[in-house]
Amino acid sequence: MAIFPTDDGEQDLFISRSDPLVPLGTHSFFSFELEGKVWPSVEHYFQGMKFTDDARQEQVRAAASPQQARKLGRKRHKSFRKDWKQVRETVMTRGVYTRCRTHPELTEELLATGDQKIVENSNFDYFWGCGRDRRGDNRYGKVLMNVRAKLQEERASS
């Protein structure tokens, strides 16, 4: 993770979604239970949820690494969800939120970012990341900030 000043004087937190050493990334090994299964990482869960076929989901879930799960999830298969573009952010949010609720240290790490803007630092991904020109949608950063807001709400009400 790195903090960089922006043009408006704020400091954004840049993270890598695919670095297994970044605890808030999707490739870090913090397992959690969701959909009746234990998923080794958010990446395993996200890629597995692309398919309606239990056998295909299980193949992705059992992948040896998040990179392998991603590779399996990118292969189009007859059981690939037709509504994937509509549900992918919800799936990612559920995975990130459940992992944080399972691992309190991740909740603390995310809450420690305060109200900083979180940016997924990807030169090539303009949907989940900021893209090379920093004009990408940064959907993963937004997922993290939304989960952070939910965790802050829960903490304030308890």
Secondary structure, DSSP 4 states (H G I P E B T S, - for coil): -EEEE-TTS-EEEEE-SS-TT-TTSTTS---EEETTEEESSHHHHHHHTTBS-HHHHHHHHT-SSHHHHHHHHHS--TTB-TTHHHHHHHHHHHHHHHHHHH-HHHHHHHHTTTT--EEE--SS-SSSS--TTS-S--HHHHHHHHHHHHHHHHHHH-
